[in-house]
Amino acid sequence: MDHSTRPWLARLHWYWILQLGGWFGILMFMLAMYRSALQLDGVALTTVWTAASGLLLSHGWRSLFKRKGWHTPRLRWQMWAVPALALPPLQAASVVLGLVLLQDARFDSFGFLPMALIFWTLVFASWTGFYLMVKAIGRAARFEAEALRLEISAKDAELRALQAQVNPHFFFNSLNSVRGLIYEDHDAAAQMIDQLASLMRYALQSGQSSTVPLAAELEAVQAYLAIEQIRFEERLRASLHIEAGTETVQVPPMALQTLVENAVKYGVESSVTGSDITISARRDAGGVRIEIANTGALRQFSSSTQVGLNNARKRLKLAVGPEASLELAETGGWVRATLTLPEAA
């Protein structure tokens, strides 16, 4: 991701924000401790010197930390030996130097050093613990982001695999329709091939996306129905009822095609008198409800049809989300396949 496109919180240099904020807090603490002596020459300046020295030492410690590659989850004894044994004496020496240079202190007036060593050991040990905690949080965030990226990649791969299963199945059936007509009516066969070419172009283009607008999917469905209308003539009676505003809802490409194909196969093809097929879309209870219905009875589907329906369900949930659903039921002499999509879709 380009640095300029990252969220502004992610673009902040948190190390320096926390580093400066932490040592400013220690400066305020020391100024509060020596508030009764701040009017004396050099006391306030020595306090600032002390905080600045601690900041420089801790930054140097961080540089050593990075150079040694100690940012892994594994704990090493050096991580605690340096802030416990090396940094406190260096900081105490810096404080002594500040007292000598800024307050003209004598070397026999440093009885505070044992307590100072304990104080600075606690400070640098706490600094190290906090730094390790922040790095651990950063690692966890990166691992979580990487896991999310891999999960998205896996879902995308699964979606593409399901799409690859749907398209050959559809085109096999369409080519069979062309084959059945070509010996009967050359003009109708040519018209069917034109419609099939339009469908192939749509399938190739839509295959690059996980979802397409309902309007685009309906155009493909109408091309398919035009092919089958040539084949079945008056036995196929199709109608569309699309509520205004639902055309932009996103659906997996070829999802409606699978359902309409089932309606033709089990409603029209299996009946001497044919079947009515209705395709409707409307808003319903905070979502969009798309229904493909055909007159007839719910029969035991073939294995290929079951694959198509199962694929449609999987693709629907992967592309739109777990709130989406696909149900198949028989009511009042109609077989109804109902797609329910959340409003956000």
N, C-alpha and C positions, 0 to 999 in steps of 0.2 A: 504494500500500500504506500502511495506517495505521502511524504511527510505532511504536505499541505492539506491532504484530504483526511488526515486522522482527526478525531475529536480533540477539541482544544485542551481538555484535561490530559489526554495522552501526550500532547506536545510539550507540556510543562516539564522542566528539568527537576524532577522531584528530589533528586539527591541534594542539590544545592538549596532547594527550598527547606527541606528538613534539616540539613546541616547548619545552615545559617540560623534557622529558627531555633534549633536546639541550643546552639552556643550562645545565641542572644538571651535565651532563657537562663542559662548558667550565669551570664554576665549580670542579669537583673538580680539573680539570687545572691551573688557576691556583693553587689552594690547595696542590697538590703541588709546583708550581714555587717557591712562596714559603714553603714549610714552615719554612725556617730563620729566617724573619723574622716569622712569625705572632705571636710574643710581643710584638712592637713595637706601640705604640699605633696604632690605625687601619688596620693592614695588612689584617687579615681583613675589616673592614668595607668597605675600599676594593675588595677583591676581589669582595665581594658586590655592591657598587655597580656595578662594571664589568660583571658578568654580567647584572644587571638592566637596565642601559643597553642592552646588546646585544639582550636580549629585546625591549625596547620599540622599538628601531630596526628590528629584523627584522619585528616585527608591523606597524609603520607601513609598511614596505616592502611587506608582503603586502597591506595595505589599498590602497596606491597601485596595486599590481599588479592587484587586482580592479577598482578603479575605472576603470582604463584598458582593461579587457577583454583582458588579455594571457594569458588561459587557453586560447587556441586553439593548435593544434599549430605554427602559424607562429612562427618565432623572430624577434625584433626586437633591434636593437642596444641599445635602452634597457634590455632585460632584464639586460644585463651591464655597461652603463655605470654604472648607479646603484650596484650593489654594489661596483664596482671604483673609482669616482671620488668618489662622494658619501658612502656609508655609512662607509668607514674613517676619513676626517677627522672626521666627526661623532662616531664612537665614540672616537677619540683625544682629541678635545676634551672629551668627557665624562669620560674617564679623568683628564685633567689637572685638570678641575674637582673630581673626587673626591679627588685627591691634595692639592689646595690646601685644600679644606674639611675633609677628614678627617685629613690628616697634616701640615698646615701646611707643605707643600713649597714650595721657592723655584722661580721660573721659570727659573733657570739650571741646574736639575738634571734637565732633561728630555731628555737625550741619547739616551734609549731610543726616542724617538718614531719615527725612521725604521724601526726593526725592528718597532715596534708597528703602524705603518701597513701593513707587509707582512703581518704576522700577521692583522690584521683584514680585509685584502683577501682573504686566503685563506679566512678564516672565512665572510665574507658571500658570497663567490663559491660556496663549497661549499654554504652554506645555500640559495642560489638554485638551484643545480644539483639538490640533493636535492628541493627544493620542486617544481621542474619535473618531475622524475621521478615523484614521488608523484601529481601532477596527471595526467600521461600515463597512469599505471597506472589511475587513476580513470576517465579517459575511455575507456580500452580496456575496462574492466569494464562501463561503461555501454553501450558499443557492442555488446559481447558479449551483454549482457542484452537489448538492443533487438533484436538479430539473432535471439536465441532466441525472443523474443516474436513476432516476425514469422514465424518458421518454424512456431511452434505455430499461429498464426492461419492460415497457408497450409495446414497439414495439416488443421485443423478445417474450412476452406472446402472442401478437396478431399473430405473425408469426407462433408460435407453434400451435395456435388454427386453423389457416388456413391450416397448414400442416395436422393436424388431420382430417380436413374435406376432404382433397384430397385423402389420402390413402385408406379409406374405399370405396370411390366411385370407385376408380380404381380397387381394388381387387374384388369388387362385379361384375364388368363387366368381369374381367378375369376368375373368377370362373364360370360365366355363359358360357363362351367360352369352358372351360373344360367340363362342364356338357353336352353341345351340342355335343361334340366330343366323349365322352367316350363310347357311345353306337354304334358308327360307326367304330372307329379304335382304338383298345386298345394301340398299339404301339405309335401311334401319340398322344394319350391322355397322355401316360407316358412321352413322350418327352415334351409335353406342361407343365406337372406338374413340370418337371425339370427346365424349363425356368421360370415358375412362382415362384419356390423356389428361383431362382437366383434374380428375381425381388424383392421378399419379403426381402431377405437379404440386397439388395441395399437400399430399402426403410427404413429399420430399421437403417442401418448405416448412411445414409445420413440425416435422420431425426434429428440427433444430431447437424447438422450444418445449418446455414442460407443459405449458398451457397455451390456449389460443382463445380469442373471443368467440362467444357463442354464435355470433353472426357469421364468422368464417366457417365454423363447423357446420352450420345449417346450409351454407352454400354447397359444401361437399356432400352433405346428405341429400340435397335436392338433385345434385348431379347423379348420385347413385340411384335415387328413385326414378330419375328420367331413364336410366339404363334399364332398370327393371320394368318400367312402364312399357317400354318397347317390347320387352319379352312377354309380359303377362297381360298387357292391354287392359281391358275393363275389369279383369280379376283383381287388379291392384288399384285401390281407391285411397289415396293419401291426402291428408289435409294438415295444415300448420296453423297453430294458434299461439302467437308469440306476443306476450304483453310488452308494451312499450317500456323501454328502459332496461330490459333484461338482456339486450343484445351484446352488452359489453362484459357480461359475466364470463369469467375464465373457466374453461373446461379442458381436460386433457385431449390432445388431438386424436381423432378417430374414435373417441369414446362413444359418441352418439351413433357413429357409423356401425359399431359392433351391435348396438341394441336395435337399430333399424334393420340391420341384416338379419338378426334373429327373428324380428317381427315378420319380415318377408318370408323367411324360410319356413317358420312354423305357423304363420297365419295365412299367407297367400299360396305358397307353393304346395302346402299339404292339403289344400281345400279345393274342391272342384269349382266352387262358386267364388273363390278368392276371399279377400278380407279387407276390411276398413283398417287403415293405419292413421292414427292421429299423433302429432308431435306438438306438445304444448310447453310453454314456459311462463311462469308467473312468480311473483314475490309472495312469500308465505312465511309467516311467523319469524320475521327477522332474517330470512334467507331467500334463496331462489330454488324453486321446485321445477324440475324438468321431467316430463313424462312422455314415454313412447309406449303407445298402447295399440293392440291389434285385437280384432274379434277372434274368438276361438277359445280353446282350453289349454291349460298348462300341461304340457306333456313332458315326459322324461327326455331331457336333452342329451344329445350325443356328447362324446368326450371332447370333441373340438369346440363345441359351443360352450361347454363348461369352462374350458381353458380361456375362451374369449371373455366370458363373464367374470371369471376370477381375475384375469389380467386387468379388466376394466375397473374392478374394485380396488386392486392394488395401485394401479396408476392414479386413480382418483384420490386416494389417501396420500400417496407420495407427492402428487402435484399440488393438491389443494389443501390437504391437512386432515387430521383425524376426525374433524367434525363433519366431513363430507360422508355421504353414504349412497349406496346403490341397493335398492330392494326390488325383488321380482315377486309378483303376486297375481292371482286370478280373482276378479270380482265382477259379478254381474255379466258374465259372458265375455269379459275382456281380460286379456293378459297385459298387465301393466308393469313396465320397468320404470322405476322412479329414482331420479338423481336428486339428492338434496345437497345444496351447497351453502356454506355460510355466507352472510352478507358481504364479508370482506373479500370473498372470492370475486 
